[in-house]
Each structure stands twice: as C-alpha cells, then as structure tokens.
Amino acid sequence: MSFEYLIDPATGPRWKGVLPGKPQPYVLRRGEGEHAKLFGDVFSVLLSGDETENQFGIIVSESPAGDVIPTHSHNATHETFYVLDGKVRLFFEDAEGTKQSQLLSAGDFGFVPAGFAHAYQIVEQARMMGTLSGGFERFFQHMGTPTDSTSLDQPPFIPDFPRMQAAAQQHDMQFMRDFEWPDA
C-alpha cells in the first residue's frame, strides 16, 4: 500500500490553491482537483461555487462497491449523477412520492432536484461525475478529510457523528433514518 495520500500537516494538501477561487478560465488534468476521502470514496472538486459565483459546482467520485449511502434530502441543492464507469443504483422519490430504484451504468444519468429524498449504492466499483448547486461540492471536504491521491487504496475515513451532523447542517441537508427503498 502506498502512503501518497497522507497530508503533511505543516503544509496542507498539495492541491491547495489548484482552483482559482474566482471566475476565470483554467484547465485540470485527469487526477487533479481538490480531493477528500469520505468512507471508502474519494471525492474530487473540479469546479466550486467560488469559480461560478455560487451557481454550481462539479465533482468526480471514485467509489468501491458497497453499502447504500444513507437516505437524505437537500433543501436547496439539486444533484446530478452521471456514471462514467461502473454501476450505481439510484434510489429516489418521484414527484408523486413513489419510491424508485434505477440501476445506472456507464453513460447513464440521473437527476434529483432539491427537496427530494434520495440515496445511492455503488453496485460495481464506479466513477461518477456530479453537478451540484453551488457550494454543496464542499460538503464532501467538510465531512471527509483531505487527501492528495484519488487512489481507492487508502484506509477509509469514517467521520464521527458530530462531524456528520455539522456538515449536514452547514449544507442544509437532512439524513432520513428508517427510510426503506425497493431493491436495497
């Protein structure tokens, strides 16, 4: 196992300052961005609300197959799920309140508007790209921990409950316990 993911506390992550922090053109190469480890996943911010006047942000996630991400909803955040590789099961309530379960494969796309309960499960190791309402892309950094690598060969980062609660509160989202989905 490599230890490239470790952050030197004295200098912080190597990616610090890679995003311009204001609206201006820039390019990132594959593997670049601001990376955070959360559970077994690595989330990379490619574009933040700072660069879009808080209109939207873009993330990429590298995720191993695993458990269902807990059901939650966002009061003001729209979320997209574009599967680049692998398979992801998206759970969501539709406009009539009916619980849906859809298996997404490479090239498939899902959208969950603000206010709708949803969850997802990585069925087969996956790489996804998501576009989110501006500012929410920082949720993964606030709940996770910085990393300098997009490799999945890192120990998982399991946040404690106060950290999870603080990140959810800061980003106006609610975890919905005891919510059951078809095919979960």
C-alpha positions as CSV (number, residue, x, y, z in Angstrom):
1,M,0.0,0.0,0.0
2,S,1.2,3.5,-0.8
3,F,1.1,6.4,1.6
4,E,0.9,9.1,-1.0
5,Y,-2.5,10.1,0.3
6,L,-1.0,11.3,3.6
7,I,-1.1,15.1,4.1
8,D,1.8,16.9,5.7
9,P,0.0,18.9,8.4
10,A,2.7,21.6,8.2
11,T,2.0,22.3,4.5
12,G,-1.5,21.0,4.0
13,P,-2.7,19.2,0.8
14,R,-0.6,19.5,-2.3
15,W,-3.7,20.5,-4.2
16,K,-4.3,23.6,-2.1
17,G,-4.7,26.6,-4.4
18,V,-5.2,24.5,-7.6
19,L,-8.7,26.0,-8.2
20,P,-8.5,29.8,-8.9
21,G,-11.2,30.7,-6.3
22,K,-12.8,33.2,-8.7
23,P,-14.4,33.1,-12.2
24,Q,-11.6,32.7,-14.7
25,P,-10.6,30.1,-17.3
26,Y,-8.5,27.1,-16.1
27,V,-7.7,23.5,-17.0
28,L,-7.3,20.5,-14.8
29,R,-5.7,17.2,-16.0
30,R,-7.1,13.8,-15.0
31,G,-6.4,13.2,-11.3
32,E,-6.2,16.9,-10.5
33,G,-8.6,18.8,-8.3
34,E,-9.3,19.1,-4.6
35,H,-9.6,15.6,-3.1
36,A,-11.3,14.4,0.0
37,K,-11.7,10.8,1.4
38,L,-15.1,10.0,2.8
39,F,-15.8,6.5,3.9
40,G,-14.3,4.4,1.1
41,D,-14.9,7.0,-1.6
42,V,-12.6,9.7,-2.9
43,F,-14.4,12.9,-4.0
44,S,-12.6,15.5,-6.2
45,V,-13.8,19.0,-6.6
46,L,-13.2,20.1,-10.2
47,L,-15.2,23.4,-10.1
48,S,-16.6,25.1,-7.0
49,G,-19.1,27.8,-6.3
50,D,-16.2,30.2,-6.0
51,E,-15.5,29.9,-9.7
52,T,-19.2,30.1,-10.8
53,E,-20.4,32.9,-8.5
54,N,-22.0,30.2,-6.4
55,Q,-24.2,28.9,-9.3
56,F,-22.9,25.3,-9.4
57,G,-20.0,23.0,-8.6
58,I,-18.7,19.8,-10.3
59,I,-17.3,16.8,-8.5
60,V,-15.9,13.4,-9.6
61,S,-16.1,10.4,-7.2
62,E,-14.1,7.2,-7.3
63,S,-16.1,4.6,-5.3
64,P,-15.7,1.0,-4.4
65,A,-18.8,-1.3,-4.4
66,G,-20.5,-1.1,-1.0
67,D,-23.4,-0.2,1.2
68,V,-26.3,2.2,0.5
69,I,-25.4,5.8,1.0
70,P,-27.9,6.9,3.7
71,T,-31.2,8.4,2.5
72,H,-31.1,12.2,2.7
73,S,-32.6,15.3,1.1
74,H,-31.2,18.8,0.4
75,N,-33.3,21.9,1.0
76,A,-31.6,23.9,-1.7
77,T,-29.3,21.6,-3.6
78,H,-30.0,20.0,-7.0
79,E,-27.8,16.9,-7.6
80,T,-26.8,15.0,-10.8
81,F,-25.4,11.5,-11.1
82,Y,-23.5,10.8,-14.4
83,V,-21.9,7.4,-14.3
84,L,-18.6,7.3,-16.1
85,D,-17.6,3.8,-15.2
86,G,-19.2,1.0,-13.1
87,K,-22.8,0.6,-11.8
88,V,-24.7,2.7,-9.4
89,R,-28.2,2.1,-8.1
90,L,-30.0,5.4,-7.6
91,F,-33.0,5.5,-5.1
92,F,-35.3,8.5,-5.2
93,E,-38.9,9.6,-4.6
94,D,-40.6,10.9,-7.7
95,A,-42.9,13.8,-8.0
96,E,-45.9,11.7,-6.8
97,G,-43.9,10.4,-3.8
98,T,-43.4,6.9,-5.3
99,K,-40.1,5.3,-4.3
100,Q,-38.0,4.5,-7.4
101,S,-34.9,2.3,-7.8
102,Q,-32.9,2.6,-11.1
103,L,-29.6,0.9,-11.9
104,L,-27.3,3.3,-13.8
105,S,-24.4,2.0,-15.9
106,A,-21.6,3.9,-17.7
107,G,-23.2,6.7,-19.8
108,D,-26.4,6.8,-17.7
109,F,-27.6,10.0,-16.0
110,G,-29.8,10.7,-13.0
111,F,-31.1,14.0,-11.5
112,V,-32.6,14.7,-8.1
113,P,-34.0,18.2,-7.5
114,A,-33.8,19.9,-4.1
115,G,-36.3,18.6,-1.6
116,F,-36.5,15.0,-2.9
117,A,-35.4,12.1,-0.7
118,H,-32.7,10.0,-2.3
119,A,-29.8,7.6,-1.7
120,Y,-27.5,5.5,-3.9
121,Q,-25.4,2.4,-3.8
122,I,-22.3,1.6,-5.7
123,V,-23.1,-1.8,-7.1
124,E,-19.9,-2.2,-9.0
125,Q,-16.8,0.0,-8.5
126,A,-17.7,3.3,-10.1
127,R,-16.5,6.6,-11.2
128,M,-19.2,9.3,-11.3
129,M,-19.4,13.0,-12.1
130,G,-21.9,15.2,-10.4
131,T,-23.0,18.8,-10.9
132,L,-24.5,20.3,-7.7
133,S,-25.9,23.6,-6.7
134,G,-23.0,26.0,-5.9
135,G,-21.3,25.5,-2.5
136,F,-22.6,22.0,-1.9
137,E,-19.4,20.5,-3.5
138,R,-17.6,21.5,-0.3
139,F,-19.8,19.1,1.8
140,F,-17.5,16.2,0.9
141,Q,-14.5,18.1,2.2
142,H,-16.3,19.2,5.3
143,M,-17.5,15.7,6.2
144,G,-14.4,13.9,4.9
145,T,-10.7,14.5,5.2
146,P,-8.2,16.0,2.6
147,T,-6.1,13.5,0.6
148,D,-3.5,14.0,-2.1
149,S,-4.5,10.9,-4.1
150,T,-7.5,9.7,-6.0
151,S,-6.5,6.1,-5.3
152,L,-9.0,3.8,-3.5
153,D,-6.1,2.0,-1.8
154,Q,-6.4,4.2,1.2
155,P,-7.9,3.4,4.6
156,P,-11.5,4.6,4.8
157,F,-12.3,7.8,6.6
158,I,-15.3,7.3,8.9
159,P,-16.4,10.7,10.3
160,D,-17.8,10.8,13.8
161,F,-21.5,11.7,14.3
162,P,-20.8,15.4,15.4
163,R,-18.8,15.9,12.2
164,M,-21.5,14.4,10.0
165,Q,-24.2,16.5,11.8
166,A,-22.2,19.7,11.4
167,A,-21.5,19.1,7.7
168,A,-25.2,18.3,7.1
169,Q,-26.3,21.4,9.0
170,Q,-23.8,23.7,7.2
171,H,-25.1,22.4,3.8
172,D,-28.8,22.4,4.7
173,M,-29.4,18.7,4.3
174,Q,-31.2,16.1,6.4
175,F,-30.4,12.4,6.8
176,M,-33.6,10.4,6.8
177,R,-33.4,7.4,9.1
178,D,-35.6,4.4,8.8
179,F,-36.3,5.1,5.1
180,E,-36.6,1.9,3.1
181,W,-36.1,1.5,-0.7
182,P,-37.1,-1.2,-3.2
183,D,-34.1,-3.3,-4.2
184,A,-32.0,-2.0,-1.3
